[in-house]
Amino acid sequence: MILHNTLRALLDAGSPTLGTHFMFNDPDIPELIGDTQLFDYGEFSAEYASFDLPLLYHLARAGQAGNLPLMIKPDQASQAFVAQGALGAGFKAVLFTDIRAPNDVAAAQASIRPDLPEEDGLMGVKLRRPALSSYDTERYLEDLKATVFAIMIEKSVAVDALDEILDEARARGVDMTQWGPADFSFSRGTPRLQHSEAIRPYEALVIEKSLEYGIAPRIELHSVEQAKRYIDLGVKHFCIGWDRFILKQQLTQLGEGMRKLTEGL
């Protein structure tokens, strides 16, 4: 079944977008997110999750039940295989990790773009979910071209080569960049940097340069209160919250509240 990529429509219209992350391998999660009708997409952070290809089918079906497009974030080592499997399941966007140089952008682009002379892609016609209801290769091609293409800027070497990477990204049709402070700090040999004010100039540079190259910067948030600073920097695409942390936070709040209430009983 091929459904309209509403995330692509929002980006093309220049509208702000809001997503949320999930890592649990339970199709109830994207269905719950969709049921809220508050998010434009859900990001399955597969880089940190356990999954197989059948699960991607179930996740995509659950998302479609709530009109929720899904993005996948694969691990770099298997990104082409997982990205193609996710698109075949019905996902509508891919966030590629560990970009270090312009050729990484080219490899990512090739893995999700159609195998046409003018596209320079590797995706042929695959008999997966989009082909189940009808074997319409024109609609299949249209769906592939609508795939939202995002990349992580999260390595020290990537920030050093930022102009070259973003120039390649613009040429390859990258829709969004995502700043990654944790990996950036780690790759510089200073893991604690991400928690200090010293990280902010690097973050601001990635946002500023992305906007300069006409690529929308997306920022990940832990709380609503964090958003204002990024909006002031020109950001209008956000992904907020992770299911594991949301569950832990809520359990802690409930447990602490009840423990205080029942002390001395």
Protein Blocks (a to p, Z undefined) as FASTA:
>chain_A
ZZddfklmmmmnopacdddddfbfcfklmmmmmmnopafbdcddfklpccdfklmmmmmm
mmmmnopacdddddfklmmmmmmmmmmnopabdcdehiabfklmmmmmmmmgccdfklop
abdcdddfklmmpccfklmmmmmmmpccddddfbfklmmmmmmmmmmmmmnopabdcddf
klmmmmnopaklmmpmklmmmmmmmmmmmmmnopacddddfbfklmmmmmmnopabdceh
jfklmmmmmmmmmmmmmmmmmgoZZ
